[in-house]
Amino acid sequence: MGVIDTLIGNTTYLVLLILLIAYIPLYLYVKANRVEMDKKGIVTYGPFLMLKTKHGVRFLDKFAKYKKFWEFFGILSKIIAAVLMIAMIFIMVMNVIVLPMMMTSPGLGVEYALALPGINPMLPLSYGIIGLIVALVLHEMAHGIQTRANDMNVESVGLLYAVVPVGAFVEPNDEQIRNTSRKARSSMYAAGIAINFVTAVVLFIIMSVGLMGSVSSNFDDRAAVVNVSYNSPAYDSDIPQYSLVVGVGDGVDNWTYDDLMSFEVTPGTEYKVNYTPGKGVVTSVNMRMGIFIEGVVKGHPADVAGISKGAFVVSIDGNDVKNISSFGNIMSTKVDPGDEVEVIVLPYNAGTKTIGAPETYNVTLGENNGRAYLGVTYTFSGFSLTTPGTVLDTVRDPFGNVDSVSDAALAALGYIGGPIRGYSPLPQEMMWWYHSDIMSDGAFWTILQIVYWIFWLNLVLAITNALPAVPFDGGYLMMDGVGKIVDRTHKNASREERERIVGAITRTVSYLMLFILLLVMMAILF
């Protein structure tokens, strides 16, 4: 009864359940009366219903008549597709390099493989459906308009339907596509990739400059909790993620991030921490504080010396570690790479919130970017902290601190991967930090979410379709590119022989790309 109660208690899921109940007999009826329904333009396609019509072709023709524009857009489309194809190859190669590391990390879950709003945890039901429909309709429209602009026929246009509309399609004349010029054919294949990418870029500008430009915060410089590490003092304190830490002790509760980071503590000592989870409520809790070792890098100095995670750092080479700043200062100015130093730590017993006896280790420091390296990951008591102002600046301009091409690539991948971490472009739980200066917060966040998911799904659809593997658009573009090269290098070969060579190369590359994609997906999901 739990599942049924959940469905009935949620209006959205209840509507979907009703639509599903109505869809099943409709689908079975169309399947049973195939000939009659085909005349009406309704056919089954796997688990979907295809609603086909020729009326949309006239709509495509209205745009396709501007042939000069579409000729220019065809050139632009191929440039965009080529750049995204190179980016996809780069991403695939990088994923292969880090695949062993990915295999050791816990997977996200198989549900992330399904691009179904409401099923995939990343995709919200309502916003996800809107974004997916817009992205698919634009993609197919671009294919159809470019097809007509190059004087090829479109047999029909329509919708794919399965409980709710899930996309659009354009059905070109396959014979004409095979016999047309490579220039026209590649313009048609690249059009879908380009329109999705251009739409994503335009919406990103609207979102970052327009919508997010109207956002401000009354907590710009406060210490904001963006993550709480498992089995840490912060975790045991029950201070929730996305709270603001506003003070320590009995002082005034208006501390900034810098105040907290510069606050000197005696490692492992219990302090009263004041925080607000929102709505102006300030709550206090006692927790042990200090620089907390969350992880030890295998094979590096701390690991070799025997230091374990889950401990406070007391001192390094006789220098007391009282806050984040002092730890960094010691490693950059007090010790050097290669020094053998004494490191004292205090083990923390998660759950009981007790401290073990001090442990002393002799560590030979390594080197990282010219400074001494201990080989640990650490936080302030288990908190990952930032400020609302920093988050807002990053959302407005994720490339603001980029100094190189590699930094730009990492920033782009981080932004695209935001939904995995709950960012769209901000987690819902974080929205209380901010307010809009142009409209009510409720209306603003709704509009922002709609724009974000249309942006994100257009971008993902563009990047995915650029993969050089059939049946993606990038695969067909690769096929035409290979065909052009083979025509030049095998001028004396027959057409059948050239097509055989092109087919063999295309299949080999496609299978390789799809195999790598499958490996990466398995490493991420399982």
C-alpha positions in Angstrom: 0.0 0.0 0.0 3.0 2.3 0.5 3.5 2.8 -3.2 -0.2 3.4 -3.9 -0.4 5.9 -1.0 2.6 7.8 -2.4 1.1 8.0 -5.8 -2.3 9.1 -4.5 -0.7 11.6 -2.1 1.3 13.3 -4.9 -0.8 15.2 -7.5 1.8 15.0 -10.2 2.3 11.2 -9.9 -1.5 10.7 -9.6 -2.0 12.4 -12.9 0.7 10.3 -14.5 -0.9 7.2 -13.1 -4.2 8.1 -14.7 -2.5 8.9 -18.0 -0.7 5.6 -17.9 -4.0 3.7 -17.3 -5.5 5.5 -20.2 -2.5 5.0 -22.5 -2.2 1.2 -22.3 -5.6 0.4 -23.9 -5.1 3.2 -26.5 -1.7 1.7 -27.5 -3.2 -1.8 -27.7 -6.1 -0.5 -29.8 -3.7 1.2 -32.3 -1.6 -1.9 -32.5 -4.6 -4.1 -33.1 -6.0 -1.8 -35.8 -2.7 -1.1 -37.5 -3.9 -0.7 -41.1 -6.8 1.6 -40.2 -4.8 3.7 -37.8 -1.9 4.0 -40.2 -4.2 5.8 -42.7 -5.0 8.3 -39.9 -1.3 8.9 -39.2 -1.1 7.0 -35.9 1.3 4.1 -35.7 3.2 2.2 -33.0 7.0 2.6 -32.7 8.3 0.4 -30.0 6.5 1.5 -26.7 5.6 4.8 -28.3 2.8 6.1 -30.5 3.8 8.2 -33.5 1.4 10.9 -34.5 2.3 11.6 -38.1 1.0 14.5 -40.3 2.0 16.3 -43.4 0.6 19.6 -42.2 3.9 20.4 -40.4 5.8 20.2 -43.7 4.2 23.5 -44.8 5.4 25.0 -41.5 8.9 23.9 -42.3 8.7 25.3 -45.8 7.9 28.8 -44.4 11.4 28.8 -42.8 13.2 26.8 -45.4 12.5 29.4 -48.1 15.4 31.6 -46.8 17.9 29.4 -48.5 20.9 31.9 -48.2 20.4 31.9 -44.4 20.3 28.1 -44.2 23.3 27.8 -46.4 25.2 30.0 -43.9 23.7 28.1 -41.0 24.8 24.8 -42.6 28.4 26.0 -42.6 28.1 27.2 -39.0 26.4 24.0 -38.0 29.3 21.9 -39.4 31.8 24.1 -37.5 29.9 23.7 -34.2 29.4 20.0 -34.8 33.2 19.5 -35.5 34.2 21.4 -32.3 31.7 19.4 -30.2 32.9 16.2 -31.8 36.5 17.0 -30.9 35.3 17.9 -27.4 33.5 14.5 -27.1 36.5 12.6 -28.2 38.6 14.5 -25.7 36.1 13.7 -22.9 36.0 10.0 -23.9 39.8 9.8 -23.9 40.1 11.5 -20.5 37.4 9.2 -19.1 39.4 6.2 -20.3 42.5 7.5 -18.5 40.7 7.9 -15.2 38.5 4.7 -15.7 40.5 2.7 -13.0 39.8 5.4 -10.5 36.1 5.6 -11.5 35.8 1.9 -11.0 36.8 2.2 -7.3 34.2 4.9 -6.6 30.6 4.1 -5.7 28.2 4.3 -8.6 25.3 6.8 -9.0 22.7 4.1 -9.7 21.2 2.7 -12.9 18.3 5.2 -12.7 20.8 7.9 -13.9 21.1 6.1 -17.2 17.4 6.8 -18.1 16.8 10.3 -19.5 13.3 10.2 -18.1 12.1 13.2 -16.0 10.8 12.0 -12.6 12.7 8.6 -12.9 16.2 10.0 -13.3 17.0 11.7 -9.9 18.7 14.6 -11.8 15.6 15.5 -13.9 12.6 17.1 -12.1 9.4 15.8 -13.5 7.7 19.0 -14.7 10.7 21.1 -15.6 12.4 18.0 -17.1 9.5 17.3 -19.4 9.3 20.9 -20.6 13.1 21.0 -21.3 13.1 17.6 -23.0 10.2 18.4 -25.3 11.7 21.8 -26.3 15.1 20.4 -26.9 13.8 17.5 -29.1 11.3 19.7 -31.0 14.1 22.2 -31.9 16.4 19.4 -32.8 14.0 17.8 -35.2 12.7 21.1 -36.6 16.3 22.0 -37.5 16.8 18.7 -39.4 13.5 19.2 -41.2 14.1 22.8 -42.2 17.6 22.1 -43.5 16.2 19.1 -45.4 13.6 21.3 -47.2 16.1 24.1 -47.7 18.3 21.6 -49.7 15.3 20.6 -51.8 14.8 17.1 -50.2 11.3 16.0 -49.3 10.0 15.5 -45.8 7.4 12.7 -45.7 5.9 13.7 -42.4 6.4 15.4 -39.1 4.9 14.6 -35.8 5.1 13.7 -32.1 6.3 10.7 -30.2 3.8 10.0 -27.4 4.0 7.6 -24.4 1.8 8.6 -21.5 3.0 12.2 -22.1 4.6 13.7 -25.3 8.2 12.7 -25.2 9.6 14.3 -28.4 9.1 15.2 -32.0 10.4 13.7 -35.2 10.9 14.5 -38.9 10.7 11.7 -41.4 12.8 12.6 -44.5 12.8 10.8 -47.8 15.6 8.3 -47.3 16.3 7.8 -51.0 16.8 11.5 -51.6 19.1 11.7 -48.6 21.3 8.9 -49.9 21.5 10.5 -53.4 22.0 14.1 -52.4 25.4 15.9 -52.2 27.5 15.4 -49.1 27.4 19.1 -48.5 23.6 19.1 -48.2 23.5 15.9 -46.2 26.0 17.0 -43.7 24.2 20.3 -43.3 21.1 18.4 -42.5 22.8 16.1 -39.9 24.7 19.0 -38.2 21.6 21.2 -38.0 20.1 19.5 -35.0 23.4 19.6 -33.1 23.9 23.3 -33.9 20.4 24.5 -33.0 20.5 22.8 -29.6 24.0 24.3 -28.9 23.0 27.8 -30.1 19.8 27.6 -28.0 21.9 26.5 -24.9 24.4 29.4 -25.4 21.6 32.0 -25.7 19.8 30.7 -22.7 23.0 30.6 -20.7 23.5 34.3 -21.4 19.9 35.1 -20.5 20.2 33.0 -17.3 23.6 34.3 -16.2 23.5 38.0 -17.2 19.7 38.6 -17.1 18.1 36.4 -14.5 21.0 35.7 -12.1 22.1 39.3 -12.5 19.0 40.4 -10.6 19.8 38.1 -7.7 21.3 39.4 -4.5 21.9 38.1 -0.9 21.8 39.5 2.6 24.4 36.8 3.5 27.1 37.4 0.9 30.1 36.9 3.2 28.7 34.4 5.7 30.1 30.9 6.2 27.8 28.6 4.2 27.8 24.8 4.7 27.8 23.1 1.2 28.8 19.6 2.4 29.0 17.7 5.7 31.4 14.8 5.7 30.3 11.4 7.0 31.6 10.4 10.4 33.0 13.8 11.1 32.4 16.1 14.1 30.2 18.2 11.8 28.2 15.1 10.9 27.7 14.2 14.5 26.6 17.7 15.3 23.6 17.4 13.0 24.1 20.8 11.5 22.3 20.5 8.2 23.8 21.1 4.8 23.1 24.7 3.4 23.0 26.2 6.9 25.0 29.3 7.7 27.4 29.2 10.6 27.0 32.6 12.3 29.3 32.3 15.3 31.2 30.3 17.8 30.8 30.6 21.6 28.7 33.3 23.3 29.7 36.2 21.1 27.6 38.1 18.5 26.0 35.9 15.9 27.2 37.8 12.8 30.4 36.1 12.0 31.7 36.1 8.4 33.4 33.3 6.6 36.8 35.0 7.2 36.0 35.3 11.0 35.3 31.5 11.1 38.4 30.6 9.1 40.7 32.7 11.2 39.2 31.6 14.5 41.9 29.7 16.5 40.9 26.5 18.2 42.5 23.9 20.4 42.2 20.8 18.2 39.6 18.3 19.4 38.1 20.7 22.0 34.3 21.1 22.2 32.9 24.5 21.3 29.4 25.9 21.0 28.6 26.5 17.3 25.8 28.9 16.4 24.1 28.4 13.0 20.9 29.2 11.1 19.1 26.8 8.8 16.9 29.6 7.5 14.0 31.8 8.4 16.1 33.8 10.9 16.3 31.0 13.5 19.6 30.7 15.2 20.4 27.3 16.8 23.4 26.3 18.9 25.1 22.9 19.2 28.3 21.7 20.9 30.9 20.1 18.6 34.6 19.3 18.5 36.6 21.6 16.3 39.9 21.6 14.4 41.5 20.7 11.2 40.0 17.3 10.4 41.7 14.7 8.2 39.0 13.3 5.9 41.1 11.2 3.7 44.7 10.0 3.2 46.1 9.7 -0.3 47.3 6.2 -0.8 51.0 5.8 -1.3 51.8 9.4 -0.3 53.6 10.7 2.9 50.9 10.5 5.5 49.8 7.0 4.3 53.4 5.7 4.2 53.8 7.0 7.8 50.7 5.2 9.0 48.4 8.2 9.6 44.7 7.3 9.3 41.7 9.5 8.3 39.3 10.6 11.0 41.7 12.6 13.2 42.4 16.2 14.1 45.9 17.6 13.2 47.4 19.0 16.4 50.9 20.1 15.1 53.4 19.8 12.3 57.1 20.0 13.1 56.3 21.7 16.4 54.0 24.3 14.8 50.5 24.3 16.2 47.6 23.8 13.7 44.8 26.1 15.0 42.8 26.8 11.9 42.8 26.4 8.1 45.1 29.4 7.6 47.8 28.1 10.0 47.8 24.7 8.3 48.4 26.3 4.8 51.0 28.7 6.3 53.0 25.8 7.9 53.1 23.8 4.7 54.1 26.7 2.6 56.6 28.6 4.8 57.6 26.5 7.9 58.6 23.2 6.2 60.0 22.2 2.9 59.6 19.2 0.5 61.7 16.3 1.7 61.8 17.4 5.3 61.2 14.7 8.0 58.7 16.2 10.4 56.8 15.1 13.5 53.1 15.2 13.0 50.8 14.8 16.0 47.1 13.9 15.5 44.1 13.3 17.8 41.8 10.4 16.6 38.1 11.2 16.6 35.6 8.5 17.5 32.6 9.1 15.4 29.2 8.6 17.0 30.5 8.8 20.6 32.1 12.2 19.9 35.1 11.3 22.0 38.8 11.9 21.4 41.5 9.2 21.5 45.1 9.6 22.9 47.5 11.7 20.8 49.4 9.9 18.1 52.8 10.9 16.9 54.2 10.1 13.4 57.5 10.8 11.6 56.6 11.9 8.1 58.9 12.6 5.2 57.1 15.3 3.3 56.5 15.2 -0.4 56.2 18.0 -3.0 53.2 19.4 -4.8 53.4 22.6 -6.9 56.7 23.6 -5.2 55.4 23.3 -1.6 55.6 20.6 1.0 52.9 18.0 0.7 51.5 15.8 3.5 49.1 13.8 1.4 45.8 14.3 3.2 42.5 15.9 2.4 41.2 18.0 5.2 38.3 20.3 6.3 37.4 22.5 9.2 35.7 19.9 11.5 34.2 18.1 8.6 32.5 21.1 7.0 33.0 22.1 3.4 32.4 25.9 3.5 32.0 28.7 1.1 30.0 32.0 1.0 26.7 32.8 -0.7 28.5 35.5 -2.6 31.1 33.0 -4.0 28.4 30.6 -5.1 26.4 33.4 -6.8 29.6 34.6 -8.7 30.3 31.1 -9.9 26.7 30.5 -11.1 26.7 33.8 -12.9 30.2 33.1 -14.5 31.6 29.6 -14.1 34.6 30.7 -16.2 35.4 33.7 -13.9 38.6 32.1 -12.5 39.8 30.3 -15.6 43.4 30.8 -16.5 44.0 28.1 -19.1 42.2 25.9 -21.7 42.3 22.9 -19.3 40.8 25.1 -16.5 38.0 26.1 -18.9 37.3 22.5 -19.8 37.1 21.5 -16.2 34.8 24.5 -15.4 32.5 23.6 -18.3 32.4 19.9 -17.3 31.7 21.0 -13.7 28.9 23.2 -14.7 27.3 20.6 -17.0 27.6 18.1 -14.2 25.9 20.4 -11.8 22.6 18.5 -11.7 24.4 15.4 -10.3 25.3 17.5 -7.2 21.8 19.1 -7.1 22.7 22.4 -8.8 20.1 23.6 -11.3 21.7 26.2 -11.3 21.4 26.3 -7.5 20.1 23.6 -5.1 16.6 24.3 -4.0 17.7 24.1 -0.3 20.2 27.0 -1.0 17.6 29.4 -2.5 16.8 30.9 0.9 20.2 32.6 0.8 19.1 34.8 -2.1 16.2 37.0 -3.4 15.3 38.5 -6.7 15.2 42.2 -7.2 12.8 42.1 -10.2 9.9 39.8 -9.1 8.6 37.7 -6.3 10.9 34.9 -5.3 8.4 32.2 -6.1 7.9 33.4 -9.7 11.6 34.0 -10.2 12.8 30.6 -9.1 10.1 28.9 -11.3 11.1 30.9 -14.4 14.8 30.2 -13.6 14.3 26.5 -13.3 12.4 26.3 -16.6 15.1 28.3 -18.4 17.8 26.2 -16.8 16.4 22.8 -17.7 15.7 23.9 -21.3 19.3 25.2 -21.4 20.8 22.0 -19.9 18.9 19.5 -22.0 19.6 21.4 -25.2 23.3 21.4 -24.3 23.4 17.7 -23.4 21.5 16.8 -26.5 23.9 18.8 -28.6 27.0 17.2 -27.0 25.6 13.7 -27.0 24.6 13.8 -30.7 28.1 15.0 -31.6 29.5 11.7 -30.6 31.3 10.2 -33.7 29.3 7.0 -33.7 26.3 5.9 -35.7 23.3 6.3 -34.9 24.2 9.7 -33.5 24.2 12.7 -35.8 28.0 12.9 -35.3 28.3 9.3 -36.6 26.7 10.2 -39.9 28.8 13.4 -40.2 31.9 11.3 -39.6 30.7 8.9 -42.3 30.4 11.7 -44.8 33.8 13.1 -43.8 35.4 9.7 -44.2 33.7 9.3 -47.5 35.1 12.6 -48.8 38.6 11.5 -47.8 38.2 8.0 -49.3 37.0 9.6 -52.6 40.2 11.5 -52.8 42.5 8.7 -51.8 40.8 5.9 -53.8 39.9 7.7 -57.1 40.3 4.6 -59.2 38.2 2.3 -56.9 34.6 1.6 -57.8 31.7 3.3 -55.9 30.9 0.0 -54.2 34.5 -0.5 -53.1 34.7 3.1 -51.7 31.4 2.6 -49.9 32.7 -0.7 -48.4 35.9 1.1 -47.1 33.8 4.0 -45.7 31.4 1.5 -44.0 34.2 -0.5 -42.4 35.9 2.6 -41.0 32.7 4.1 -39.8 31.6 0.8 -38.1 35.0 0.4 -36.4 35.1 3.9 -35.0 31.4 3.7 -34.0 31.9 0.4 -32.2 34.9 1.8 -30.4 33.2 4.9 -29.3 30.1 3.1 -28.2 32.2 0.5 -26.3 34.0 3.3 -24.5 30.7 5.0 -23.7 29.3 1.8 -22.3 32.4 1.3 -20.1 32.3 4.9 -18.8 28.5 4.6 -18.1 29.0 1.4 -16.2 31.8 2.9 -14.2 29.6 5.9 -13.3 26.4 4.0 -12.6 27.6 0.8 -10.9 
